[in-house]
């Protein structure tokens, strides 16, 4: 008995880049069989345009043509001999692992301020212009006040903010509370979540009201039924 399909995907060679499908991979294999380098290059230019149509998201990149040529060269197993307008990648380069991202291992002294505040304070301590430095300190102090109000539901005094500034700057910003001007953000009002007890009370009131309505409807129905005329 002859099978319906003799060639299954599991029996074929694996796809190098699945986004382009098996047809592109078969075209690349066919191009590699052409004897003339000039003819191979001509075919590849046409194939690169087709690959850009099949994978339109790649056109959002700045130099997507070079990426397409690199993908085509990868599909060929890094063995396609053509005249490329871009430097082609190598298999060794593709196998290289990216550099490890180094994260900061220093802890955050006050978490509700965030790490960016520490970076801002470090920059402010390097400013020599006293007026500019004072303006930036006031902006930072206002940010500290509003952040604490949002996350901790607490209004910081100027004295506490000055103390925190001194701690975060390692003593480089020694100010008193009177030297700081704080501007409160009107949109940073803390809205507490509705408590469970309130939700329960509302649910009980709703159920009680529903039961009363059902009882009234039942009484009205019985009353109308007794006075019905046939």
C-alpha positions in Angstrom: 0.0 0.0 0.0 1.4 3.4 -1.0 1.4 6.0 1.7 -0.3 9.4 1.2 2.9 11.3 2.1 6.4 9.9 1.8 8.2 13.0 3.0 7.5 14.2 6.5 9.0 17.3 8.2 10.6 15.0 10.8 12.5 13.3 8.0 13.8 16.6 6.5 16.7 18.6 7.6 15.9 21.0 10.5 15.1 24.6 9.7 17.9 27.0 10.4 15.6 30.0 10.9 11.9 29.0 11.2 10.6 32.5 10.5 11.4 32.2 6.8 10.0 28.7 6.3 11.3 25.6 4.4 10.8 27.1 1.0 13.5 29.8 1.5 15.8 27.1 2.9 15.3 25.0 -0.2 15.9 28.0 -2.5 19.2 28.7 -0.6 20.2 25.0 -1.2 19.4 25.4 -4.9 21.5 28.6 -5.2 24.5 26.8 -3.7 24.3 24.3 -6.6 24.7 27.0 -9.2 28.2 27.0 -10.8 28.5 30.8 -11.6 29.2 33.1 -8.7 27.6 36.0 -10.6 24.4 34.0 -11.1 24.4 33.0 -7.4 24.7 36.6 -6.4 21.9 37.6 -8.7 19.6 35.0 -7.1 20.5 36.0 -3.6 19.6 39.7 -4.2 16.1 38.6 -5.2 15.8 36.1 -2.3 16.8 38.8 0.2 13.8 40.9 -0.9 11.5 38.0 -0.5 12.8 37.3 3.0 12.1 41.0 3.9 8.4 40.4 2.8 8.1 37.2 4.8 9.5 38.9 7.9 8.3 42.5 7.8 9.0 43.2 11.5 12.7 43.1 10.7 12.3 46.3 8.6 11.9 48.2 11.9 15.6 47.8 12.5 18.0 50.5 11.4 20.1 48.4 9.0 17.7 45.5 8.3 19.3 44.7 4.9 22.5 43.7 6.6 20.5 41.6 9.0 18.7 39.8 6.1 22.0 39.0 4.4 23.3 37.6 7.7 20.2 35.5 8.1 20.5 34.1 4.5 24.2 33.3 5.1 23.2 31.5 8.3 20.6 29.5 6.5 23.2 28.3 4.0 25.3 27.0 6.9 27.9 29.8 6.5 29.1 28.4 3.2 27.3 30.5 0.5 29.9 32.0 -1.9 28.4 35.3 -3.2 29.4 38.9 -3.5 27.7 40.5 -0.4 27.4 44.2 0.1 27.7 43.7 3.8 30.3 41.8 6.0 28.9 38.3 6.5 28.8 36.7 10.0 30.9 33.7 10.9 29.8 30.6 12.7 32.2 31.3 15.5 30.8 34.8 16.0 27.3 33.4 16.1 28.3 30.9 18.8 29.8 33.6 21.1 27.9 34.2 24.3 27.0 37.8 25.1 28.8 39.6 27.8 27.4 39.1 31.3 25.3 42.0 32.6 26.7 43.3 35.8 24.0 44.4 38.2 24.7 46.7 41.2 25.2 44.6 44.3 24.9 47.6 46.7 21.8 47.7 48.8 19.2 50.5 48.8 19.2 52.5 52.1 15.6 53.7 51.8 13.7 51.4 49.4 10.7 53.8 49.0 13.0 56.3 47.3 14.5 53.9 44.8 18.0 53.6 43.5 17.7 56.5 41.0 17.5 58.9 43.9 20.9 57.7 45.1 22.3 58.4 41.7 20.8 61.9 41.6 22.2 62.7 45.0 25.7 61.5 44.0 25.5 63.9 41.0 24.3 66.9 43.1 27.2 66.6 45.4 29.6 67.2 42.5 28.0 70.5 41.5 30.0 73.5 42.5 27.4 76.2 41.7 25.6 76.7 45.1 22.4 78.2 43.7 22.0 75.4 41.2 22.8 72.8 43.8 20.2 74.2 46.2 17.5 74.2 43.5 18.3 70.6 42.7 18.3 69.7 46.4 14.8 71.2 46.7 13.6 69.1 43.8 15.1 66.0 45.3 13.6 66.8 48.7 10.1 67.3 47.1 10.5 63.9 45.3 11.4 62.3 48.7 8.4 63.8 50.4 6.0 62.7 47.7 7.5 59.2 47.3 7.2 58.6 51.0 3.6 59.8 51.0 2.6 57.5 48.2 4.4 54.3 49.4 4.3 54.7 53.2 1.3 57.0 53.6 3.5 59.3 55.8 4.3 63.0 55.6 8.0 63.5 56.2 9.2 66.7 58.0 11.9 68.8 56.5 14.2 67.8 59.4 13.8 64.1 58.5 14.4 64.8 54.8 17.5 66.7 55.7 18.7 63.8 57.8 18.1 61.3 55.0 19.9 63.6 52.5 22.9 63.6 54.8 22.9 59.8 55.1 22.5 59.2 51.4 25.2 61.7 50.5 27.6 60.3 53.1 27.6 63.6 54.9 28.3 65.8 51.9 24.9 67.5 52.0 24.6 68.8 55.5 21.4 70.9 55.6 18.9 71.9 58.2 15.2 71.6 57.7 14.8 75.4 57.3 17.2 75.3 54.3 15.0 72.9 52.3 11.9 73.9 50.3 9.5 71.0 49.7 6.7 71.1 47.1 3.9 68.6 47.7 2.4 67.0 44.7 -1.4 67.4 44.7 -1.8 64.1 42.8 0.1 62.0 45.4 -2.8 61.6 47.8 -2.9 58.2 49.3 -6.2 56.4 48.8 -6.6 53.4 51.1 -8.1 50.2 49.8 -11.7 49.4 50.9 -11.6 47.2 53.9 -13.0 43.7 53.9 -15.5 44.6 56.6 -17.0 47.4 54.4 -17.3 45.0 51.5 -19.1 42.5 53.8 -21.5 45.1 55.1 -22.3 46.2 51.6 -22.9 42.6 50.5 -25.2 42.0 53.5 -27.2 45.1 52.8 -27.6 44.1 49.2 -28.8 40.6 50.1 -31.2 42.0 52.7 -32.6 44.5 50.2 -33.0 41.7 47.6 -34.8 39.5 50.1 -37.2 42.3 51.0 -38.0 42.9 47.3 -38.6 39.2 46.7 -41.0 39.0 49.6 -42.9 42.1 48.5 -43.2 40.7 45.0 -44.5 37.4 46.3 -47.1 39.1 48.5 -48.3 41.2 45.6 -48.6 38.1 43.4 -50.6 36.3 46.0 -52.9 39.3 46.6 -53.6 39.6 42.8 -54.2 35.9 42.6 -56.9 36.0 45.3 -58.8 38.9 43.6 -58.6 37.5 40.1 -61.9 37.2 38.3 -62.7 34.4 35.8 
